[in-house]
């Protein structure tokens, strides 16, 4: 007897063969949740036969929502091989049921857990090691600061500056390592607050310009007119990005210069660092942002740990942004980073140079480009020339009010240019080390003023209009003599060098100082009530600063209200929060800075509060 051909049966057999060939687990269910199909991989994992499962109600996760959208989830399940985590990808069928594809992800979850545990352990290890390294380095910096004020011969001062610079470099490197470990462990807390980005960039570039000038490089910055007056971001992390990318560009550029640019679009801040260095090959670019990678173009450059770019990448990712590089060998490089940065206040709307032409004459492409962008941001028309011979043509062609920014090397052209256009305002573009030539009354003739590179936007706006002549740099603020006269201060510090530094700084400021080296000794000392404040090191034998602060706050006497200031070699947000939670009033990092000490102690120990704990 001949069997009739059944196309539906043929289709079912073919579909089942296809499902059985899959390595993933397949589970199909109808709208009520009952099993309609499973494949061989599913049976191998959970046992039984296909007939044992079909028609059975089997719940893996809560039912799909009424929207019927696909979903993915992990479920802890017991298989024939033991407990396992199965990742299910589930979608709806036109018939109203669902089909779920599963795979065993137990090993992946275990590896992630182990990696997370290892990262957390590494972070704890780095925190401990870096603290131990920071303590002696802070002592070296503090001792150098004290020695600097002792009256040194020039050669001794130079040696001391070398010691200070080396210690500071090591301290910065330790901070980078610690921050990197925290980022990897997901434990670095970003502290968003209103930030004046223009001031931040200008301040950072002024610091970097000293290093650039030592190499004969131009360093400039340009901030687009669309950048808000204030953004919300973590200023410390922004500063890290600026110094790492800006410092990296200066380090690996031998001729030309570096241009730092900022722009803003759609709530996102973009920073670009353009250099005229040797460039980077395509095959090197992919590894630049990894730890300790330096790229073939960098092999003969200044040595370093190669952490800067890795740090920038991690910080940018923590801010939900991107980072990258565009470069060709021999063509320089542009490193960029962009990330969300909500506007706190809108961009400035003033255009003070709207009726003025700014002529920029300099052989430096970097400086011309930066000044041209600044002039345009202020509403002016910018004309550029890299030739000293073309300046006079530009001057004579300009009919409206004009300002000429003249490179310092071409300052001797000023008298002739002034004779061509008597109303022309001429500003010399100088560097900090050369500006003295133009600040004295007997300086080169024909000069109306001067600008120091890198030029601040506010300086260009003011001096291009002749509003004022830039004053001499204000002297560093002096520390008032005996500003802490009459205060009795307890210092609890177990490191003898840092204890000596704290005692010396406080004594020079007029305070009477007592020093103990354990938290328990500090607790016993304050119980007498003769101190106006206590400085507590966070890590001490017997009782650390946190435990000591908590113990003082729990005392049943007026001493419980004694002003307490944390002393620490680590200045992280976690440390700050821990100190405040323990009852500290303020937070100081080592080495102690006299001005910070004065501000905190005079605030906490106002005259009416002094000697009130006896």
Residue pairs with C-beta under 8 A, 6 or more apart in sequence:
16 37
16 39
19 26
19 37
19 39
19 40
20 39
20 40
20 41
22 39
22 41
23 41
23 103
24 41
24 101
24 102
24 103
25 38
25 39
25 41
25 42
25 45
25 86
25 101
25 102
25 103
26 37
26 38
26 39
26 41
26 42
26 99
26 100
26 101
26 102
27 35
27 37
27 38
27 42
27 58
27 60
27 88
27 99
27 100
27 102
28 35
28 36
28 37
28 38
28 93
28 97
28 98
28 99
28 100
29 35
29 36
29 58
29 97
29 98
29 99
29 100
30 36
30 95
30 96
30 97
31 95
31 96
31 97
32 57
33 57
33 58
33 59
33 63
34 55
34 56
34 57
34 58
35 53
35 54
35 55
35 56
35 57
35 58
36 54
36 97
37 54
37 99
38 50
38 53
38 54
42 53
42 102
43 49
43 50
43 53
44 80
45 79
45 80
45 81
45 84
45 86
45 104
46 77
46 79
46 80
47 80
60 75
60 77
60 88
60 90
60 100
61 73
61 75
61 88
61 90
64 71
64 90
64 92
64 98
68 92
70 89
70 90
70 91
70 92
71 89
71 90
72 87
72 88
72 89
72 90
73 87
73 88
73 90
74 85
74 86
74 87
74 88
74 105
74 109
75 85
75 86
75 88
76 83
76 84
76 85
77 83
77 84
77 85
77 86
78 84
79 86
79 104
84 104
84 106
85 104
85 105
85 106
85 109
86 102
86 103
86 104
86 105
87 102
87 103
87 105
88 100
88 101
88 102
89 100
89 101
89 102
90 98
90 99
90 100
90 101
91 98
91 99
91 100
92 98
93 99
116 185
119 181
119 184
119 185
119 186
120 185
120 187
122 181
122 184
122 185
123 181
123 182
123 184
123 185
123 187
126 177
126 178
126 181
127 178
127 181
127 570
130 174
130 175
130 177
130 178
130 570
131 539
131 569
131 570
133 170
133 174
134 171
134 174
134 569
134 570
134 590
135 495
135 498
135 569
135 590
136 495
136 497
137 167
137 170
137 171
137 174
138 171
138 498
138 569
138 589
138 590
138 591
139 495
139 497
139 498
139 501
139 590
139 591
140 163
140 164
140 167
141 164
141 167
141 168
141 171
141 591
142 497
142 498
142 501
142 505
142 590
142 591
142 592
143 497
143 501
144 160
144 163
144 164
144 167
145 164
145 591
146 501
146 504
146 505
147 160
148 157
148 160
148 164
152 160
173 305
173 307
176 305
176 307
176 308
176 311
177 307
178 570
178 572
179 188
179 240
179 311
179 314
179 315
180 291
180 307
180 310
180 311
180 314
182 188
182 572
183 311
183 314
183 315
183 317
183 318
184 314
187 574
188 318
189 573
189 574
190 234
190 237
190 318
190 319
191 234
191 236
191 573
192 232
192 233
192 234
193 232
193 233
193 234
193 235
194 230
194 231
194 232
194 344
194 345
195 230
195 231
195 232
195 233
195 235
195 238
195 344
196 229
196 230
197 223
197 227
197 228
197 230
197 231
197 233
197 238
197 262
197 269
198 223
198 227
198 229
198 457
200 235
200 238
200 239
200 242
201 221
201 223
201 242
201 260
201 262
202 221
202 454
202 456
202 457
204 239
204 242
204 243
204 246
205 219
205 220
205 221
205 242
205 246
205 260
205 454
206 454
207 243
208 219
208 243
208 246
208 247
208 250
208 258
209 219
209 431
209 432
209 453
209 454
210 432
211 247
211 250
212 218
212 219
212 250
212 257
212 258
213 219
213 431
213 432
213 433
215 250
215 253
215 254
216 255
217 250
217 253
217 255
217 256
217 257
217 258
218 256
218 257
218 258
218 364
218 366
218 367
218 453
219 246
219 250
219 257
219 258
219 259
219 260
219 366
219 453
219 454
220 257
220 258
220 259
220 260
220 366
220 367
220 369
220 370
220 371
220 453
220 454
220 455
221 259
221 260
221 261
221 262
221 370
221 454
222 259
222 260
222 261
222 262
222 369
222 370
222 373
222 374
222 377
223 261
223 262
223 374
223 377
223 457
224 261
224 262
224 263
224 264
224 373
224 377
225 347
225 348
225 376
225 377
226 263
226 264
226 265
226 347
227 262
227 263
227 264
227 269
227 347
228 264
228 343
228 344
228 345
228 346
228 347
229 344
229 345
229 346
229 347
229 348
230 343
230 344
230 345
231 264
231 269
231 341
231 342
231 343
231 344
232 341
232 342
232 343
232 344
233 269
233 319
233 341
234 319
237 315
237 318
237 319
240 311
240 312
240 315
241 271
241 312
241 315
241 316
241 337
242 260
242 271
244 308
244 309
244 311
244 312
245 271
245 273
245 308
245 309
245 312
245 335
245 337
246 258
246 260
246 273
247 308
248 273
248 308
248 309
248 335
249 258
249 273
249 274
249 275
249 277
249 333
249 335
250 258
250 275
251 301
251 302
251 304
252 275
252 277
252 278
252 297
252 298
252 301
252 302
253 275
253 276
253 277
253 332
254 277
254 278
255 276
256 275
256 276
256 277
256 332
256 364
256 365
256 366
257 275
257 276
257 364
257 365
257 366
257 367
258 273
258 274
258 275
258 276
258 366
259 273
259 274
259 275
259 366
259 369
259 370
260 271
260 272
260 273
260 274
261 271
261 272
261 273
261 274
261 373
262 269
262 270
262 271
262 272
263 269
263 270
263 272
264 270
264 341
264 343
264 347
267 340
267 341
267 342
267 343
268 321
268 338
268 339
268 340
268 341
269 338
269 339
269 340
269 341
270 336
270 337
270 338
271 336
271 337
271 338
272 334
272 335
272 336
273 334
273 335
273 336
274 332
274 333
274 334
274 366
275 332
275 333
275 334
276 332
276 365
276 366
277 297
277 332
277 333
278 297
278 329
278 330
278 332
279 297
279 327
279 328
279 329
279 330
279 331
279 332
279 333
280 288
280 295
280 296
280 297
280 325
280 327
280 329
280 333
281 295
281 296
281 297
281 329
284 295
284 296
284 297
285 295
285 325
285 327
287 293
287 295
288 294
288 295
288 309
288 325
289 309
289 310
289 312
289 313
289 323
290 310
291 306
291 307
291 310
292 305
292 306
292 307
292 310
293 306
293 309
293 310
294 301
294 304
294 306
297 329
309 335
312 323
312 337
313 323
316 322
316 323
316 337
316 338
316 339
317 323
319 339
319 340
320 339
320 340
321 337
321 338
321 339
321 340
322 337
322 338
322 339
323 335
323 336
323 337
323 338
324 335
324 336
324 337
325 333
325 334
325 335
325 336
326 333
326 334
326 336
327 333
327 334
350 378
350 461
351 378
351 379
352 378
352 379
352 461
352 465
353 375
353 378
353 379
353 380
353 460
353 461
353 464
353 465
354 379
354 380
355 400
355 401
356 380
356 381
356 400
356 401
356 402
356 403
356 464
356 465
357 380
357 381
357 382
357 383
357 398
357 400
357 401
357 402
357 403
358 371
358 372
358 375
358 380
358 381
358 382
358 383
358 402
358 403
358 405
358 460
358 464
359 383
359 384
359 385
359 391
359 394
359 395
359 398
359 402
359 403
359 404
359 405
360 367
360 368
360 371
360 372
360 375
360 382
360 383
360 384
360 385
360 405
361 384
361 385
361 388
361 390
361 391
361 394
361 404
361 405
361 406
361 407
361 410
362 368
362 371
362 386
362 405
362 406
362 407
362 410
362 429
363 386
363 407
363 409
364 407
365 386
367 407
367 429
367 453
368 384
368 386
370 454
370 455
371 382
371 405
371 429
371 455
371 460
372 382
372 384
373 382
374 455
374 457
374 460
375 381
375 382
375 460
375 464
376 382
377 457
378 457
378 460
378 461
378 464
380 464
383 394
383 398
385 391
385 394
388 410
388 413
391 404
391 406
391 410
391 413
391 417
392 416
392 417
392 420
395 402
395 404
395 417
395 420
395 421
395 424
396 420
396 421
398 421
401 423
402 421
402 423
402 424
402 425
403 424
403 425
403 426
403 427
403 464
403 465
404 417
404 424
404 425
404 426
404 427
405 427
405 428
405 429
405 451
405 464
406 413
406 414
406 417
406 426
406 427
406 428
406 429
407 428
407 429
408 428
408 429
408 430
408 431
408 434
408 437
408 438
411 428
411 437
411 438
411 444
411 447
412 444
414 426
414 428
414 444
414 445
414 446
414 447
415 445
415 446
416 446
417 424
417 426
417 446
418 424
418 426
418 446
425 448
425 449
425 464
425 466
426 446
426 447
426 448
426 449
427 447
427 448
427 449
427 450
427 451
427 463
427 464
428 438
428 444
428 447
428 449
428 450
428 451
429 450
429 451
429 453
429 455
430 437
430 438
430 450
430 451
430 452
430 453
431 452
431 453
432 452
435 450
435 452
437 443
437 444
438 444
438 447
438 450
439 450
439 472
448 466
449 463
449 466
449 469
449 470
450 469
450 470
451 459
451 460
451 463
451 470
452 459
452 470
459 470
462 468
463 469
463 470
477 595
479 509
479 594
479 595
479 598
480 598
481 510
482 509
482 510
483 509
483 510
483 598
483 602
484 506
484 509
484 510
484 511
484 597
484 598
484 601
484 602
485 510
485 511
486 510
486 610
487 510
487 511
487 512
487 532
487 533
487 601
487 605
487 610
488 511
488 512
488 514
488 530
488 531
488 532
488 611
489 506
489 511
489 512
489 513
489 514
489 531
489 532
489 533
489 534
489 535
489 601
490 513
490 514
490 515
490 516
490 522
490 525
490 526
490 531
490 533
490 534
490 535
491 499
491 502
491 503
491 506
491 513
491 514
491 515
491 516
491 534
491 535
491 567
492 515
492 516
492 517
492 518
492 519
492 521
492 522
492 534
492 535
492 536
492 537
492 540
492 545
492 548
492 567
493 499
493 502
493 515
493 517
493 535
493 537
493 540
493 567
494 517
494 518
494 537
494 539
494 540
494 541
495 537
496 517
498 537
498 567
498 590
498 591
499 515
499 517
501 590
501 591
501 592
502 513
502 515
502 535
502 567
502 592
503 513
503 515
505 592
505 594
505 597
506 513
506 597
507 513
508 594
509 594
509 597
509 598
511 601
514 525
514 531
516 522
516 525
517 540
517 541
518 540
518 541
518 542
518 543
519 536
519 540
519 541
519 542
519 543
519 544
519 545
519 547
519 548
519 551
520 542
520 543
520 548
522 534
522 536
522 540
522 543
522 548
523 543
523 548
523 551
523 552
525 531
526 534
526 552
526 559
526 562
526 613
527 555
527 557
527 559
528 614
529 557
529 558
529 559
529 613
529 614
530 613
530 614
531 562
531 613
532 563
532 601
532 605
532 609
532 610
532 611
532 613
533 562
533 563
533 564
533 565
533 601
533 604
533 605
534 552
534 562
534 563
534 564
534 565
535 565
535 567
535 588
536 545
536 548
536 549
536 564
536 565
536 566
536 567
536 584
537 544
537 545
537 567
537 568
538 544
538 545
538 546
538 566
538 567
538 568
538 570
538 575
538 579
539 545
539 568
540 548
543 551
545 566
545 567
545 568
545 579
545 582
545 584
546 578
546 579
546 582
547 582
549 564
549 566
549 579
549 582
549 583
549 584
550 582
550 583
552 559
552 560
552 562
552 564
552 583
553 560
553 582
553 583
554 560
558 612
558 613
559 613
561 613
562 613
563 585
563 586
563 601
563 604
563 605
563 609
564 583
564 584
564 585
564 586
565 584
565 585
565 586
565 587
565 588
565 600
565 601
565 604
566 575
566 579
566 584
566 586
566 587
566 588
567 588
567 590
567 592
568 575
568 579
568 587
568 588
568 589
568 590
569 589
569 590
570 589
571 587
571 589
575 587
576 587
579 587
580 587
585 604
586 600
586 604
588 596
588 597
588 600
